[in-house]
Amino acid sequence: QLYHYGSNEYFDEHYGLTLKGKKLLKVIRDCDLYLDLSHLNDYYVNKVSECFSGKLIMSHCVCKDIIEVKHPRTNAISKCTIIALAKKNCVFGIPFINDLVCNISHDTFENDEIIMNDITSQIVLFSNLVGADKVALGPDFIDTNYFSKVFGQKINIPTELYYLYGYNSLKGKLYLLGLNKSQVKAIISENVMGILKM
C-alpha cells in the first residue's frame, strides 16, 4: 500500500508518486507482489495503475456512487474507476466498517441491520459491475474502540460478523439480491484464498 493518511517517501498526497515510489512499483512488479491501491482517490488510483503492470488489489473500498459524500470518505471510488481497474484484473475487498460502507452520513449512528444491508448493496454493485470473481470481503481495522476515539465517532462492525452465523446471514441476503451459490462462495472465501496462494 503506497499511501495512508499523509505523504511519505514513495507517495506525496499533492503530487503523487515520487521517484522512490516509481522505483518501488518496479520492485513490486518484479517480485510478483500485489500492489494495494487502497486509500488513493480516483485520480491517483488511475494515475498509479497506469504506471504499474503487475498485480493489483484494493483491499478495502466502496463505490462512492451509492453513498452520501457530504463528508469525505476514504477508499470511496467511482464506478468508472472500478471498471477501469477490473480490466487490469484488480480484486476489490468490501469492508464491514460503518464509516466506510454505510450510505448515510458517517456522523449518524447506523444500527447493525443498516450496516449489513449496505455491505450487501456494495457487494452486489461490485459483482454486477466487474463480476463476482473480482469481489471479496475486505475488513479494515478491527479495534473499533480505539478508532472510535481517534476519529471522534462511533466505529462499528455488525456484531453478527464476529460469528459464523453472521456470514450465513450475509450469504442469505446475497442470494435474495440475485447472486448464486457459486458467486457467493467465491466472494466469501475463494477469491481471497486465490490471492493468498499466489
Disulfide bonds with the S-S distance in Angstrom:
none
